[in-house]
Amino acid sequence: MTAPSRLARLPTRTLPGGLHVATAATPRARFLGLAWLDPIPVDWALLLPRCRSVHTFWMRFDLDLVWLDAGGRVVRIDADVPRRRNRSCRRAAAVVETRSGHGADFALALDGA
């Protein structure tokens, strides 16, 4: 599926299984994140480097959060995080946000990448 234009403009890498991860490295990209977007395709996610805490305010869909350590290994998955919530992970160095129900697919792909 095609990514929303906001994600398509970001640096992207393709994981095993044809999953795509866009990286929000700039302050603007990090600020906007996935807020105000319609549900993203199930094969897309957003990586927020240097991040231990996120909120889901201004989201139009629920998220799965895949928390990564400094080496890029999965340390935790928060599944089905509803809108208007805060989540954090002290062991994390980054987080991958994806559409609810697909975090485990990204976690497996990230561990295999």
MODELLER restraints for C-alpha pairs under 7 A, 6 or more apart:
rsr = mdl.restraints
at = mdl.atoms
rsr.add(forms.Gaussian(group=physical.xy_distance, feature=features.Distance(at['CA:1:A'], at['CA:41:A']), mean=6.06, stdev=0.5))
rsr.add(forms.Gaussian(group=physical.xy_distance, feature=features.Distance(at['CA:3:A'], at['CA:40:A']), mean=6.89, stdev=0.5))
rsr.add(forms.Gaussian(group=physical.xy_distance, feature=features.Distance(at['CA:3:A'], at['CA:41:A']), mean=6.54, stdev=0.5))
rsr.add(forms.Gaussian(group=physical.xy_distance, feature=features.Distance(at['CA:3:A'], at['CA:44:A']), mean=6.81, stdev=0.5))
rsr.add(forms.Gaussian(group=physical.xy_distance, feature=features.Distance(at['CA:4:A'], at['CA:40:A']), mean=6.95, stdev=0.5))
rsr.add(forms.Gaussian(group=physical.xy_distance, feature=features.Distance(at['CA:7:A'], at['CA:22:A']), mean=6.08, stdev=0.5))
rsr.add(forms.Gaussian(group=physical.xy_distance, feature=features.Distance(at['CA:10:A'], at['CA:22:A']), mean=5.73, stdev=0.5))
rsr.add(forms.Gaussian(group=physical.xy_distance, feature=features.Distance(at['CA:10:A'], at['CA:23:A']), mean=6.13, stdev=0.5))
rsr.add(forms.Gaussian(group=physical.xy_distance, feature=features.Distance(at['CA:10:A'], at['CA:24:A']), mean=6.71, stdev=0.5))
rsr.add(forms.Gaussian(group=physical.xy_distance, feature=features.Distance(at['CA:11:A'], at['CA:22:A']), mean=5.64, stdev=0.5))
rsr.add(forms.Gaussian(group=physical.xy_distance, feature=features.Distance(at['CA:11:A'], at['CA:23:A']), mean=5.62, stdev=0.5))
rsr.add(forms.Gaussian(group=physical.xy_distance, feature=features.Distance(at['CA:12:A'], at['CA:20:A']), mean=6.62, stdev=0.5))
rsr.add(forms.Gaussian(group=physical.xy_distance, feature=features.Distance(at['CA:12:A'], at['CA:21:A']), mean=5.49, stdev=0.5))
rsr.add(forms.Gaussian(group=physical.xy_distance, feature=features.Distance(at['CA:12:A'], at['CA:22:A']), mean=4.21, stdev=0.5))
rsr.add(forms.Gaussian(group=physical.xy_distance, feature=features.Distance(at['CA:12:A'], at['CA:23:A']), mean=6.17, stdev=0.5))
rsr.add(forms.Gaussian(group=physical.xy_distance, feature=features.Distance(at['CA:13:A'], at['CA:20:A']), mean=5.80, stdev=0.5))
rsr.add(forms.Gaussian(group=physical.xy_distance, feature=features.Distance(at['CA:13:A'], at['CA:21:A']), mean=5.48, stdev=0.5))
rsr.add(forms.Gaussian(group=physical.xy_distance, feature=features.Distance(at['CA:13:A'], at['CA:22:A']), mean=6.59, stdev=0.5))
rsr.add(forms.Gaussian(group=physical.xy_distance, feature=features.Distance(at['CA:14:A'], at['CA:20:A']), mean=4.54, stdev=0.5))
rsr.add(forms.Gaussian(group=physical.xy_distance, feature=features.Distance(at['CA:14:A'], at['CA:21:A']), mean=6.42, stdev=0.5))
rsr.add(forms.Gaussian(group=physical.xy_distance, feature=features.Distance(at['CA:15:A'], at['CA:109:A']), mean=5.95, stdev=0.5))
rsr.add(forms.Gaussian(group=physical.xy_distance, feature=features.Distance(at['CA:15:A'], at['CA:110:A']), mean=6.94, stdev=0.5))
rsr.add(forms.Gaussian(group=physical.xy_distance, feature=features.Distance(at['CA:15:A'], at['CA:113:A']), mean=6.37, stdev=0.5))
rsr.add(forms.Gaussian(group=physical.xy_distance, feature=features.Distance(at['CA:16:A'], at['CA:109:A']), mean=5.58, stdev=0.5))
rsr.add(forms.Gaussian(group=physical.xy_distance, feature=features.Distance(at['CA:16:A'], at['CA:113:A']), mean=6.80, stdev=0.5))
rsr.add(forms.Gaussian(group=physical.xy_distance, feature=features.Distance(at['CA:19:A'], at['CA:43:A']), mean=4.77, stdev=0.5))
rsr.add(forms.Gaussian(group=physical.xy_distance, feature=features.Distance(at['CA:19:A'], at['CA:44:A']), mean=6.04, stdev=0.5))
rsr.add(forms.Gaussian(group=physical.xy_distance, feature=features.Distance(at['CA:20:A'], at['CA:43:A']), mean=6.04, stdev=0.5))
rsr.add(forms.Gaussian(group=physical.xy_distance, feature=features.Distance(at['CA:20:A'], at['CA:44:A']), mean=4.80, stdev=0.5))
rsr.add(forms.Gaussian(group=physical.xy_distance, feature=features.Distance(at['CA:20:A'], at['CA:45:A']), mean=6.35, stdev=0.5))
rsr.add(forms.Gaussian(group=physical.xy_distance, feature=features.Distance(at['CA:21:A'], at['CA:44:A']), mean=5.83, stdev=0.5))
rsr.add(forms.Gaussian(group=physical.xy_distance, feature=features.Distance(at['CA:21:A'], at['CA:45:A']), mean=4.83, stdev=0.5))
rsr.add(forms.Gaussian(group=physical.xy_distance, feature=features.Distance(at['CA:21:A'], at['CA:46:A']), mean=5.51, stdev=0.5))
rsr.add(forms.Gaussian(group=physical.xy_distance, feature=features.Distance(at['CA:21:A'], at['CA:47:A']), mean=6.38, stdev=0.5))
rsr.add(forms.Gaussian(group=physical.xy_distance, feature=features.Distance(at['CA:22:A'], at['CA:45:A']), mean=6.30, stdev=0.5))
rsr.add(forms.Gaussian(group=physical.xy_distance, feature=features.Distance(at['CA:22:A'], at['CA:46:A']), mean=4.92, stdev=0.5))
rsr.add(forms.Gaussian(group=physical.xy_distance, feature=features.Distance(at['CA:22:A'], at['CA:47:A']), mean=6.02, stdev=0.5))
rsr.add(forms.Gaussian(group=physical.xy_distance, feature=features.Distance(at['CA:23:A'], at['CA:46:A']), mean=5.83, stdev=0.5))
rsr.add(forms.Gaussian(group=physical.xy_distance, feature=features.Distance(at['CA:23:A'], at['CA:47:A']), mean=4.71, stdev=0.5))
rsr.add(forms.Gaussian(group=physical.xy_distance, feature=features.Distance(at['CA:23:A'], at['CA:48:A']), mean=6.30, stdev=0.5))
rsr.add(forms.Gaussian(group=physical.xy_distance, feature=features.Distance(at['CA:24:A'], at['CA:30:A']), mean=5.16, stdev=0.5))
rsr.add(forms.Gaussian(group=physical.xy_distance, feature=features.Distance(at['CA:24:A'], at['CA:46:A']), mean=6.85, stdev=0.5))
rsr.add(forms.Gaussian(group=physical.xy_distance, feature=features.Distance(at['CA:24:A'], at['CA:47:A']), mean=6.09, stdev=0.5))
rsr.add(forms.Gaussian(group=physical.xy_distance, feature=features.Distance(at['CA:24:A'], at['CA:48:A']), mean=5.48, stdev=0.5))
rsr.add(forms.Gaussian(group=physical.xy_distance, feature=features.Distance(at['CA:25:A'], at['CA:48:A']), mean=6.99, stdev=0.5))
rsr.add(forms.Gaussian(group=physical.xy_distance, feature=features.Distance(at['CA:25:A'], at['CA:49:A']), mean=6.80, stdev=0.5))
rsr.add(forms.Gaussian(group=physical.xy_distance, feature=features.Distance(at['CA:30:A'], at['CA:48:A']), mean=6.78, stdev=0.5))
rsr.add(forms.Gaussian(group=physical.xy_distance, feature=features.Distance(at['CA:34:A'], at['CA:59:A']), mean=6.86, stdev=0.5))
rsr.add(forms.Gaussian(group=physical.xy_distance, feature=features.Distance(at['CA:35:A'], at['CA:58:A']), mean=5.17, stdev=0.5))
rsr.add(forms.Gaussian(group=physical.xy_distance, feature=features.Distance(at['CA:35:A'], at['CA:59:A']), mean=4.79, stdev=0.5))
rsr.add(forms.Gaussian(group=physical.xy_distance, feature=features.Distance(at['CA:36:A'], at['CA:58:A']), mean=5.72, stdev=0.5))
rsr.add(forms.Gaussian(group=physical.xy_distance, feature=features.Distance(at['CA:36:A'], at['CA:59:A']), mean=5.60, stdev=0.5))
rsr.add(forms.Gaussian(group=physical.xy_distance, feature=features.Distance(at['CA:36:A'], at['CA:60:A']), mean=6.10, stdev=0.5))
rsr.add(forms.Gaussian(group=physical.xy_distance, feature=features.Distance(at['CA:37:A'], at['CA:60:A']), mean=6.44, stdev=0.5))
rsr.add(forms.Gaussian(group=physical.xy_distance, feature=features.Distance(at['CA:38:A'], at['CA:60:A']), mean=6.00, stdev=0.5))
rsr.add(forms.Gaussian(group=physical.xy_distance, feature=features.Distance(at['CA:39:A'], at['CA:60:A']), mean=6.81, stdev=0.5))
rsr.add(forms.Gaussian(group=physical.xy_distance, feature=features.Distance(at['CA:39:A'], at['CA:61:A']), mean=5.78, stdev=0.5))
rsr.add(forms.Gaussian(group=physical.xy_distance, feature=features.Distance(at['CA:39:A'], at['CA:99:A']), mean=6.89, stdev=0.5))
rsr.add(forms.Gaussian(group=physical.xy_distance, feature=features.Distance(at['CA:40:A'], at['CA:99:A']), mean=6.52, stdev=0.5))
rsr.add(forms.Gaussian(group=physical.xy_distance, feature=features.Distance(at['CA:42:A'], at['CA:99:A']), mean=6.21, stdev=0.5))
rsr.add(forms.Gaussian(group=physical.xy_distance, feature=features.Distance(at['CA:42:A'], at['CA:102:A']), mean=6.71, stdev=0.5))
rsr.add(forms.Gaussian(group=physical.xy_distance, feature=features.Distance(at['CA:44:A'], at['CA:98:A']), mean=6.75, stdev=0.5))
rsr.add(forms.Gaussian(group=physical.xy_distance, feature=features.Distance(at['CA:45:A'], at['CA:96:A']), mean=6.43, stdev=0.5))
rsr.add(forms.Gaussian(group=physical.xy_distance, feature=features.Distance(at['CA:45:A'], at['CA:97:A']), mean=5.57, stdev=0.5))
rsr.add(forms.Gaussian(group=physical.xy_distance, feature=features.Distance(at['CA:45:A'], at['CA:98:A']), mean=4.51, stdev=0.5))
rsr.add(forms.Gaussian(group=physical.xy_distance, feature=features.Distance(at['CA:46:A'], at['CA:96:A']), mean=5.44, stdev=0.5))
rsr.add(forms.Gaussian(group=physical.xy_distance, feature=features.Distance(at['CA:46:A'], at['CA:97:A']), mean=5.15, stdev=0.5))
rsr.add(forms.Gaussian(group=physical.xy_distance, feature=features.Distance(at['CA:46:A'], at['CA:98:A']), mean=6.53, stdev=0.5))
rsr.add(forms.Gaussian(group=physical.xy_distance, feature=features.Distance(at['CA:47:A'], at['CA:95:A']), mean=5.79, stdev=0.5))
rsr.add(forms.Gaussian(group=physical.xy_distance, feature=features.Distance(at['CA:47:A'], at['CA:96:A']), mean=4.35, stdev=0.5))
rsr.add(forms.Gaussian(group=physical.xy_distance, feature=features.Distance(at['CA:47:A'], at['CA:97:A']), mean=6.43, stdev=0.5))
rsr.add(forms.Gaussian(group=physical.xy_distance, feature=features.Distance(at['CA:48:A'], at['CA:94:A']), mean=5.62, stdev=0.5))
rsr.add(forms.Gaussian(group=physical.xy_distance, feature=features.Distance(at['CA:48:A'], at['CA:95:A']), mean=5.34, stdev=0.5))
rsr.add(forms.Gaussian(group=physical.xy_distance, feature=features.Distance(at['CA:48:A'], at['CA:96:A']), mean=6.24, stdev=0.5))
rsr.add(forms.Gaussian(group=physical.xy_distance, feature=features.Distance(at['CA:49:A'], at['CA:93:A']), mean=6.70, stdev=0.5))
rsr.add(forms.Gaussian(group=physical.xy_distance, feature=features.Distance(at['CA:49:A'], at['CA:94:A']), mean=4.43, stdev=0.5))
rsr.add(forms.Gaussian(group=physical.xy_distance, feature=features.Distance(at['CA:49:A'], at['CA:95:A']), mean=6.63, stdev=0.5))
rsr.add(forms.Gaussian(group=physical.xy_distance, feature=features.Distance(at['CA:50:A'], at['CA:93:A']), mean=5.14, stdev=0.5))
rsr.add(forms.Gaussian(group=physical.xy_distance, feature=features.Distance(at['CA:50:A'], at['CA:94:A']), mean=5.10, stdev=0.5))
rsr.add(forms.Gaussian(group=physical.xy_distance, feature=features.Distance(at['CA:51:A'], at['CA:93:A']), mean=5.59, stdev=0.5))
rsr.add(forms.Gaussian(group=physical.xy_distance, feature=features.Distance(at['CA:51:A'], at['CA:94:A']), mean=4.63, stdev=0.5))
rsr.add(forms.Gaussian(group=physical.xy_distance, feature=features.Distance(at['CA:51:A'], at['CA:95:A']), mean=6.25, stdev=0.5))
rsr.add(forms.Gaussian(group=physical.xy_distance, feature=features.Distance(at['CA:52:A'], at['CA:88:A']), mean=5.44, stdev=0.5))
rsr.add(forms.Gaussian(group=physical.xy_distance, feature=features.Distance(at['CA:52:A'], at['CA:89:A']), mean=5.37, stdev=0.5))
rsr.add(forms.Gaussian(group=physical.xy_distance, feature=features.Distance(at['CA:52:A'], at['CA:90:A']), mean=6.12, stdev=0.5))
rsr.add(forms.Gaussian(group=physical.xy_distance, feature=features.Distance(at['CA:52:A'], at['CA:92:A']), mean=5.43, stdev=0.5))
rsr.add(forms.Gaussian(group=physical.xy_distance, feature=features.Distance(at['CA:52:A'], at['CA:93:A']), mean=6.01, stdev=0.5))
rsr.add(forms.Gaussian(group=physical.xy_distance, feature=features.Distance(at['CA:52:A'], at['CA:94:A']), mean=6.26, stdev=0.5))
rsr.add(forms.Gaussian(group=physical.xy_distance, feature=features.Distance(at['CA:53:A'], at['CA:87:A']), mean=5.70, stdev=0.5))
rsr.add(forms.Gaussian(group=physical.xy_distance, feature=features.Distance(at['CA:53:A'], at['CA:88:A']), mean=4.02, stdev=0.5))
rsr.add(forms.Gaussian(group=physical.xy_distance, feature=features.Distance(at['CA:53:A'], at['CA:89:A']), mean=6.47, stdev=0.5))
rsr.add(forms.Gaussian(group=physical.xy_distance, feature=features.Distance(at['CA:54:A'], at['CA:86:A']), mean=5.85, stdev=0.5))
rsr.add(forms.Gaussian(group=physical.xy_distance, feature=features.Distance(at['CA:54:A'], at['CA:87:A']), mean=5.54, stdev=0.5))
rsr.add(forms.Gaussian(group=physical.xy_distance, feature=features.Distance(at['CA:54:A'], at['CA:88:A']), mean=6.34, stdev=0.5))
rsr.add(forms.Gaussian(group=physical.xy_distance, feature=features.Distance(at['CA:55:A'], at['CA:84:A']), mean=6.90, stdev=0.5))
rsr.add(forms.Gaussian(group=physical.xy_distance, feature=features.Distance(at['CA:55:A'], at['CA:85:A']), mean=5.55, stdev=0.5))
rsr.add(forms.Gaussian(group=physical.xy_distance, feature=features.Distance(at['CA:55:A'], at['CA:86:A']), mean=4.27, stdev=0.5))
rsr.add(forms.Gaussian(group=physical.xy_distance, feature=features.Distance(at['CA:55:A'], at['CA:87:A']), mean=6.24, stdev=0.5))
rsr.add(forms.Gaussian(group=physical.xy_distance, feature=features.Distance(at['CA:56:A'], at['CA:83:A']), mean=4.95, stdev=0.5))
rsr.add(forms.Gaussian(group=physical.xy_distance, feature=features.Distance(at['CA:56:A'], at['CA:84:A']), mean=4.94, stdev=0.5))
rsr.add(forms.Gaussian(group=physical.xy_distance, feature=features.Distance(at['CA:56:A'], at['CA:85:A']), mean=5.24, stdev=0.5))
rsr.add(forms.Gaussian(group=physical.xy_distance, feature=features.Distance(at['CA:56:A'], at['CA:86:A']), mean=6.46, stdev=0.5))
rsr.add(forms.Gaussian(group=physical.xy_distance, feature=features.Distance(at['CA:57:A'], at['CA:83:A']), mean=5.83, stdev=0.5))
rsr.add(forms.Gaussian(group=physical.xy_distance, feature=features.Distance(at['CA:57:A'], at['CA:84:A']), mean=4.23, stdev=0.5))
rsr.add(forms.Gaussian(group=physical.xy_distance, feature=features.Distance(at['CA:57:A'], at['CA:85:A']), mean=6.56, stdev=0.5))
rsr.add(forms.Gaussian(group=physical.xy_distance, feature=features.Distance(at['CA:59:A'], at['CA:83:A']), mean=5.76, stdev=0.5))
rsr.add(forms.Gaussian(group=physical.xy_distance, feature=features.Distance(at['CA:61:A'], at['CA:83:A']), mean=6.74, stdev=0.5))
rsr.add(forms.Gaussian(group=physical.xy_distance, feature=features.Distance(at['CA:62:A'], at['CA:80:A']), mean=5.87, stdev=0.5))
rsr.add(forms.Gaussian(group=physical.xy_distance, feature=features.Distance(at['CA:62:A'], at['CA:81:A']), mean=5.52, stdev=0.5))
rsr.add(forms.Gaussian(group=physical.xy_distance, feature=features.Distance(at['CA:62:A'], at['CA:82:A']), mean=4.72, stdev=0.5))
rsr.add(forms.Gaussian(group=physical.xy_distance, feature=features.Distance(at['CA:62:A'], at['CA:83:A']), mean=5.83, stdev=0.5))
rsr.add(forms.Gaussian(group=physical.xy_distance, feature=features.Distance(at['CA:62:A'], at['CA:99:A']), mean=6.45, stdev=0.5))
rsr.add(forms.Gaussian(group=physical.xy_distance, feature=features.Distance(at['CA:62:A'], at['CA:100:A']), mean=5.36, stdev=0.5))
rsr.add(forms.Gaussian(group=physical.xy_distance, feature=features.Distance(at['CA:63:A'], at['CA:79:A']), mean=6.92, stdev=0.5))
rsr.add(forms.Gaussian(group=physical.xy_distance, feature=features.Distance(at['CA:63:A'], at['CA:80:A']), mean=5.48, stdev=0.5))
rsr.add(forms.Gaussian(group=physical.xy_distance, feature=features.Distance(at['CA:63:A'], at['CA:81:A']), mean=5.09, stdev=0.5))
rsr.add(forms.Gaussian(group=physical.xy_distance, feature=features.Distance(at['CA:63:A'], at['CA:82:A']), mean=6.69, stdev=0.5))
rsr.add(forms.Gaussian(group=physical.xy_distance, feature=features.Distance(at['CA:63:A'], at['CA:97:A']), mean=6.41, stdev=0.5))
rsr.add(forms.Gaussian(group=physical.xy_distance, feature=features.Distance(at['CA:63:A'], at['CA:98:A']), mean=5.60, stdev=0.5))
rsr.add(forms.Gaussian(group=physical.xy_distance, feature=features.Distance(at['CA:63:A'], at['CA:99:A']), mean=4.82, stdev=0.5))
rsr.add(forms.Gaussian(group=physical.xy_distance, feature=features.Distance(at['CA:63:A'], at['CA:100:A']), mean=4.32, stdev=0.5))
rsr.add(forms.Gaussian(group=physical.xy_distance, feature=features.Distance(at['CA:64:A'], at['CA:78:A']), mean=5.65, stdev=0.5))
rsr.add(forms.Gaussian(group=physical.xy_distance, feature=features.Distance(at['CA:64:A'], at['CA:79:A']), mean=4.46, stdev=0.5))
rsr.add(forms.Gaussian(group=physical.xy_distance, feature=features.Distance(at['CA:64:A'], at['CA:80:A']), mean=5.36, stdev=0.5))
rsr.add(forms.Gaussian(group=physical.xy_distance, feature=features.Distance(at['CA:64:A'], at['CA:81:A']), mean=6.07, stdev=0.5))
rsr.add(forms.Gaussian(group=physical.xy_distance, feature=features.Distance(at['CA:64:A'], at['CA:97:A']), mean=6.00, stdev=0.5))
rsr.add(forms.Gaussian(group=physical.xy_distance, feature=features.Distance(at['CA:64:A'], at['CA:98:A']), mean=5.38, stdev=0.5))
rsr.add(forms.Gaussian(group=physical.xy_distance, feature=features.Distance(at['CA:64:A'], at['CA:99:A']), mean=5.91, stdev=0.5))
rsr.add(forms.Gaussian(group=physical.xy_distance, feature=features.Distance(at['CA:64:A'], at['CA:100:A']), mean=4.72, stdev=0.5))
rsr.add(forms.Gaussian(group=physical.xy_distance, feature=features.Distance(at['CA:64:A'], at['CA:101:A']), mean=6.58, stdev=0.5))
rsr.add(forms.Gaussian(group=physical.xy_distance, feature=features.Distance(at['CA:64:A'], at['CA:102:A']), mean=6.75, stdev=0.5))
rsr.add(forms.Gaussian(group=physical.xy_distance, feature=features.Distance(at['CA:64:A'], at['CA:103:A']), mean=5.04, stdev=0.5))
rsr.add(forms.Gaussian(group=physical.xy_distance, feature=features.Distance(at['CA:65:A'], at['CA:77:A']), mean=5.59, stdev=0.5))
rsr.add(forms.Gaussian(group=physical.xy_distance, feature=features.Distance(at['CA:65:A'], at['CA:78:A']), mean=4.98, stdev=0.5))
rsr.add(forms.Gaussian(group=physical.xy_distance, feature=features.Distance(at['CA:65:A'], at['CA:79:A']), mean=6.43, stdev=0.5))
rsr.add(forms.Gaussian(group=physical.xy_distance, feature=features.Distance(at['CA:65:A'], at['CA:95:A']), mean=6.47, stdev=0.5))
rsr.add(forms.Gaussian(group=physical.xy_distance, feature=features.Distance(at['CA:65:A'], at['CA:96:A']), mean=5.70, stdev=0.5))
rsr.add(forms.Gaussian(group=physical.xy_distance, feature=features.Distance(at['CA:65:A'], at['CA:97:A']), mean=4.89, stdev=0.5))
rsr.add(forms.Gaussian(group=physical.xy_distance, feature=features.Distance(at['CA:65:A'], at['CA:98:A']), mean=6.59, stdev=0.5))
rsr.add(forms.Gaussian(group=physical.xy_distance, feature=features.Distance(at['CA:65:A'], at['CA:103:A']), mean=6.43, stdev=0.5))
rsr.add(forms.Gaussian(group=physical.xy_distance, feature=features.Distance(at['CA:66:A'], at['CA:74:A']), mean=6.72, stdev=0.5))
rsr.add(forms.Gaussian(group=physical.xy_distance, feature=features.Distance(at['CA:66:A'], at['CA:76:A']), mean=6.13, stdev=0.5))
rsr.add(forms.Gaussian(group=physical.xy_distance, feature=features.Distance(at['CA:66:A'], at['CA:77:A']), mean=4.60, stdev=0.5))
rsr.add(forms.Gaussian(group=physical.xy_distance, feature=features.Distance(at['CA:66:A'], at['CA:78:A']), mean=6.56, stdev=0.5))
rsr.add(forms.Gaussian(group=physical.xy_distance, feature=features.Distance(at['CA:66:A'], at['CA:95:A']), mean=5.54, stdev=0.5))
rsr.add(forms.Gaussian(group=physical.xy_distance, feature=features.Distance(at['CA:66:A'], at['CA:96:A']), mean=4.96, stdev=0.5))
rsr.add(forms.Gaussian(group=physical.xy_distance, feature=features.Distance(at['CA:66:A'], at['CA:97:A']), mean=6.56, stdev=0.5))
rsr.add(forms.Gaussian(group=physical.xy_distance, feature=features.Distance(at['CA:66:A'], at['CA:103:A']), mean=6.14, stdev=0.5))
rsr.add(forms.Gaussian(group=physical.xy_distance, feature=features.Distance(at['CA:66:A'], at['CA:107:A']), mean=6.46, stdev=0.5))
rsr.add(forms.Gaussian(group=physical.xy_distance, feature=features.Distance(at['CA:67:A'], at['CA:74:A']), mean=5.78, stdev=0.5))
rsr.add(forms.Gaussian(group=physical.xy_distance, feature=features.Distance(at['CA:67:A'], at['CA:75:A']), mean=5.68, stdev=0.5))
rsr.add(forms.Gaussian(group=physical.xy_distance, feature=features.Distance(at['CA:67:A'], at['CA:76:A']), mean=5.24, stdev=0.5))
rsr.add(forms.Gaussian(group=physical.xy_distance, feature=features.Distance(at['CA:67:A'], at['CA:77:A']), mean=6.11, stdev=0.5))
rsr.add(forms.Gaussian(group=physical.xy_distance, feature=features.Distance(at['CA:67:A'], at['CA:92:A']), mean=5.64, stdev=0.5))
rsr.add(forms.Gaussian(group=physical.xy_distance, feature=features.Distance(at['CA:67:A'], at['CA:94:A']), mean=6.03, stdev=0.5))
rsr.add(forms.Gaussian(group=physical.xy_distance, feature=features.Distance(at['CA:67:A'], at['CA:95:A']), mean=4.46, stdev=0.5))
rsr.add(forms.Gaussian(group=physical.xy_distance, feature=features.Distance(at['CA:67:A'], at['CA:96:A']), mean=6.42, stdev=0.5))
rsr.add(forms.Gaussian(group=physical.xy_distance, feature=features.Distance(at['CA:68:A'], at['CA:74:A']), mean=4.52, stdev=0.5))
rsr.add(forms.Gaussian(group=physical.xy_distance, feature=features.Distance(at['CA:68:A'], at['CA:75:A']), mean=5.53, stdev=0.5))
rsr.add(forms.Gaussian(group=physical.xy_distance, feature=features.Distance(at['CA:68:A'], at['CA:92:A']), mean=5.20, stdev=0.5))
rsr.add(forms.Gaussian(group=physical.xy_distance, feature=features.Distance(at['CA:68:A'], at['CA:93:A']), mean=5.90, stdev=0.5))
rsr.add(forms.Gaussian(group=physical.xy_distance, feature=features.Distance(at['CA:68:A'], at['CA:94:A']), mean=5.16, stdev=0.5))
rsr.add(forms.Gaussian(group=physical.xy_distance, feature=features.Distance(at['CA:68:A'], at['CA:95:A']), mean=5.79, stdev=0.5))
rsr.add(forms.Gaussian(group=physical.xy_distance, feature=features.Distance(at['CA:69:A'], at['CA:75:A']), mean=6.31, stdev=0.5))
rsr.add(forms.Gaussian(group=physical.xy_distance, feature=features.Distance(at['CA:69:A'], at['CA:91:A']), mean=6.37, stdev=0.5))
rsr.add(forms.Gaussian(group=physical.xy_distance, feature=features.Distance(at['CA:69:A'], at['CA:92:A']), mean=4.63, stdev=0.5))
rsr.add(forms.Gaussian(group=physical.xy_distance, feature=features.Distance(at['CA:69:A'], at['CA:93:A']), mean=4.88, stdev=0.5))
rsr.add(forms.Gaussian(group=physical.xy_distance, feature=features.Distance(at['CA:69:A'], at['CA:94:A']), mean=6.60, stdev=0.5))
rsr.add(forms.Gaussian(group=physical.xy_distance, feature=features.Distance(at['CA:70:A'], at['CA:93:A']), mean=5.14, stdev=0.5))
rsr.add(forms.Gaussian(group=physical.xy_distance, feature=features.Distance(at['CA:73:A'], at['CA:111:A']), mean=6.14, stdev=0.5))
rsr.add(forms.Gaussian(group=physical.xy_distance, feature=features.Distance(at['CA:74:A'], at['CA:107:A']), mean=6.38, stdev=0.5))
rsr.add(forms.Gaussian(group=physical.xy_distance, feature=features.Distance(at['CA:74:A'], at['CA:111:A']), mean=6.90, stdev=0.5))
rsr.add(forms.Gaussian(group=physical.xy_distance, feature=features.Distance(at['CA:75:A'], at['CA:92:A']), mean=6.99, stdev=0.5))
rsr.add(forms.Gaussian(group=physical.xy_distance, feature=features.Distance(at['CA:77:A'], at['CA:103:A']), mean=6.94, stdev=0.5))
rsr.add(forms.Gaussian(group=physical.xy_distance, feature=features.Distance(at['CA:79:A'], at['CA:100:A']), mean=6.59, stdev=0.5))
rsr.add(forms.Gaussian(group=physical.xy_distance, feature=features.Distance(at['CA:79:A'], at['CA:101:A']), mean=6.92, stdev=0.5))
rsr.add(forms.Gaussian(group=physical.xy_distance, feature=features.Distance(at['CA:79:A'], at['CA:103:A']), mean=6.86, stdev=0.5))
rsr.add(forms.Gaussian(group=physical.xy_distance, feature=features.Distance(at['CA:80:A'], at['CA:100:A']), mean=5.10, stdev=0.5))
rsr.add(forms.Gaussian(group=physical.xy_distance, feature=features.Distance(at['CA:80:A'], at['CA:101:A']), mean=6.69, stdev=0.5))
